[in-house]
Amino acid sequence: MAHFAKLGIGNKVERVEVVSNDIATTEQAGVDFLKELYNEPNSFFKYDTARDAFIPPQRFPSWTLNETSCLWEAPVAFPTDGQDYDWNETTRTWDLAEE
């Protein structure tokens, strides 16, 4: 059985859901099932027993999991100039956000 948590404000766990391995054949399949079931986008995290941590869904294929923080990181650091940026998976760069 796969375990997923719904996180709320301040990343506090609001509830934990158990999904059959027949449905959660992959992490994304489990997340997609719960998102459709509850009509809630991107709010479910998978519990990883080996790391004893809730892991958020991987936002982009190029991002890698930081084993210490258990968060996904872009291959390029986020700019620190105070402007808003969006990740561009095609070029694997941070692009200035359009207003």
Secondary structure, DSSP 4 states (H G I P E B T S, - for coil): -EEEEEE-GGG-EEEEEEE-TTT-SSHHHHHHHHHHHHT-TT-EEEEETTTTEEEPPPSSTT-EEETTTTEEE-SSPPP-SS--EEEETTTTEEEEPP-
